[in-house]
Amino acid sequence: MQQDTDLKSLDKLIASLGGNEIGTRTEGPCGLLLEHAQAARRHLLGAMSAEYSLSLEQAKESLACISDKASRSKTKAMLQGLIEGNRPRATAN
């Protein structure tokens, strides 16, 4: 199921930023990125696709806090994959 895969990706990102799924820690240089990732997780679980997409976009815009270029690039690619996976699919007629 795609939601499970997306959830695992978000959980991994949140953990790498030093947070957890509950949102108890948002301080530090990547606090804003962490908050957006946690919001995306909540919106994914709540089946709020528009809010989920917005939170992913906001997380992507907050990547400057990741100083390591390779890590920033990897995180950006992961977020972009989640964004693209959430876009409505065209139906074939």
C-alpha positions as CSV (number, residue, x, y, z in Angstrom):
1,M,0.0,0.0,0.0
2,Q,1.4,3.4,-1.0
3,Q,0.4,5.1,2.2
4,D,2.4,2.6,4.3
5,T,5.5,3.3,2.1
6,D,5.0,7.1,2.4
7,L,4.5,6.8,6.1
8,K,7.8,4.9,6.5
9,S,9.6,7.5,4.5
10,L,8.3,10.3,6.6
11,D,9.0,8.4,9.8
12,K,12.6,7.9,8.7
13,L,13.0,11.6,7.8
14,I,11.5,12.7,11.1
15,A,13.8,10.4,13.0
16,S,16.8,11.6,11.1
17,L,15.9,15.2,12.1
18,G,15.8,14.2,15.8
19,G,12.0,14.3,16.1
20,N,9.3,11.8,16.6
21,E,5.8,11.3,15.2
22,I,4.2,13.1,18.1
23,G,6.0,16.3,17.5
24,T,7.6,16.8,20.9
25,R,10.8,18.3,19.6
26,T,11.0,21.0,17.0
27,E,14.0,23.1,18.1
28,G,17.3,23.1,16.4
29,P,18.5,24.2,13.0
30,C,16.0,22.0,11.2
31,G,13.0,22.7,13.4
32,L,10.9,24.1,10.6
33,L,11.6,21.2,8.3
34,L,10.8,18.8,11.2
35,E,7.5,20.6,11.8
36,H,6.5,20.4,8.1
37,A,7.4,16.7,8.0
38,Q,5.4,16.0,11.1
39,A,2.4,17.9,9.7
40,A,2.7,15.9,6.4
41,R,2.6,12.7,8.5
42,R,-0.5,13.8,10.3
43,H,-2.2,14.9,7.1
44,L,-1.3,11.6,5.4
45,L,-2.9,9.6,8.3
46,G,-5.9,11.9,8.2
47,A,-6.4,11.4,4.5
48,M,-6.2,15.1,3.8
49,S,-4.4,15.0,0.5
50,A,-4.3,18.8,-0.2
51,E,-2.8,19.6,3.2
52,Y,-0.4,16.6,2.8
53,S,0.8,18.0,-0.5
54,L,1.2,21.5,1.0
55,S,3.2,20.2,4.0
56,L,5.5,18.3,1.7
57,E,6.1,21.4,-0.5
58,Q,6.8,23.4,2.6
59,A,9.2,20.8,3.9
60,K,11.0,20.8,0.6
61,E,11.3,24.6,0.8
62,S,12.9,24.2,4.3
63,L,15.8,22.0,3.2
64,A,18.5,24.7,3.5
65,C,18.9,23.7,7.2
66,I,20.6,20.5,6.1
67,S,24.3,21.5,5.7
68,D,25.5,18.3,4.1
69,K,24.9,18.6,0.4
70,A,24.5,14.9,-0.2
71,S,22.0,14.5,2.6
72,R,20.1,17.6,1.5
73,S,19.9,16.2,-2.1
74,K,18.8,12.8,-0.9
75,T,16.1,14.4,1.3
76,K,14.9,16.6,-1.5
77,A,14.6,13.6,-3.9
78,M,12.6,11.7,-1.2
79,L,10.2,14.6,-0.7
80,Q,9.8,15.1,-4.4
81,G,8.9,11.4,-4.8
82,L,6.3,11.8,-2.1
83,I,4.9,14.9,-3.8
84,E,4.7,13.2,-7.2
85,G,3.2,10.1,-5.7
86,N,0.4,12.2,-4.2
87,R,-0.7,13.9,-7.5
88,P,-4.0,12.8,-8.9
89,R,-3.7,10.2,-11.5
90,A,-5.2,10.8,-15.0
91,T,-7.8,8.3,-15.9
92,A,-7.7,6.6,-19.2
93,N,-11.0,6.7,-21.2
